[in-house]
Amino acid sequence: MDIRAKLSYCGVSAQKARLVIDMVRGLPVNDALNTLKFTPKAVSPHVYKLVASAVANAEENFGLNRDDLYVYRITADEAPTRKWRRFGARGRFKPLLRRSSHISVVLRDKE
């Protein structure tokens, strides 16, 4: 049984989010939450909250035990980029790109 949760329009780029989600892929849920709690990256609180939400969905909606769950699949995809202009010397402008990402997680029960 797959339990899914999705975070849309996270304010961190997908490239930076992939550094964190690669650490928790395949781990048991309790180990993944502990790893995310002590990871000093900007995206780790967002991923922690997403995994905790998926665990709460599994416990509340499907009656599964937290100790039997593991992170089966977790991905970070690119979301729309907000574009600004900062004006530079000699009439030029420098683009500022605020990248965002969609993060999705799939938890599975150990058989």
N, C-alpha and C positions, 0 to 999 in steps of 0.2 A: 504494500500500500504506500503510495506516494503522498506526502504532505508538502504543499507548495506555499510559498510566500514570496511577495515581490515588493521591492522598493523602487518607485519610479521617481525620476528627476532628482537623484541624489546630487548634491552640489560639489562632488569630487569627480575628477576625470576617471574614466574607465581604466586607464593605464595604471593610475595610482591605486585604484580599488583592487585590481588584479594582484598586486603585491601582497595584499592582506588576505584575500580570499584563497589564494594558493596555499596559505599556511593551514587553513582549517578544512580543506577538502579531504573527505575520507575519514575524518576523525569522529569519534563518538561525541555526542552533543555536549556532554558535561566538559570534556576536554577542550572542545572548540570554544565554548563560552569562557572558560578560564584563560585560554590563549588570547582571545579577543579583549578580555578585560584588561590585560597587562601589556597590550601592544601599543607602542607610542606613535601611532599613525593617526591622521585626522579622520580617516574613514572607519576606523575600528569601532567607535561608538555606534555608527549607523549599521554596520554589519552585525554587531552584537545585538542590537535591538531587533533586527530582522530575524536572526536565528532564534532569539528568545520568543518572538511572536509566533514563529512556525512551531516551536515546541509547545507553546500554550495552545495553539490550534489543535495539535495532535492530542494533547491531554484532554482538552475540553470537548472537542467535537468527535473524536474517534476513540477515546478512552485508552490510549496507548500509554505505556510507561516511559518516562524520560530516559531511564537507563538502557532501554533497548533501541534507542534511536541513534542514527549516525547521519552525517552530512553526505548524502549520495551525490548530489550535483549542486554546484554553486557557480554562477556566471556573472560577469559584469559586462554589459553591452553599452555602446555609446548612445547617448541621448542628444537632443538638440543642443547646439552650441550658441550661446548668446554672444553677439559681436558688438564691440564698441570701437570707437576711434579715439586715439590720443594724438593730438597734432604735434608734429615735430618740426625740425628746422627746415628752412627753405621751402615752405609750403607743402611739405609732405605730411602724411599721417601714418601712424603706427597702429596696426590693428591689435586689439586686445580680445582674446578669445576666452570666454568663461565656459569651460567644458563641464558637462554633467553626464550622469550615467544611470542606467537601469540595472539594479542588482536583483537577481532571483535565486532562490534557494529551494532545493528539493531534499526533504528528509525521508529516510526509509527505515523500516523496522527490521531489525536483525531476525532472520528466520531461524 
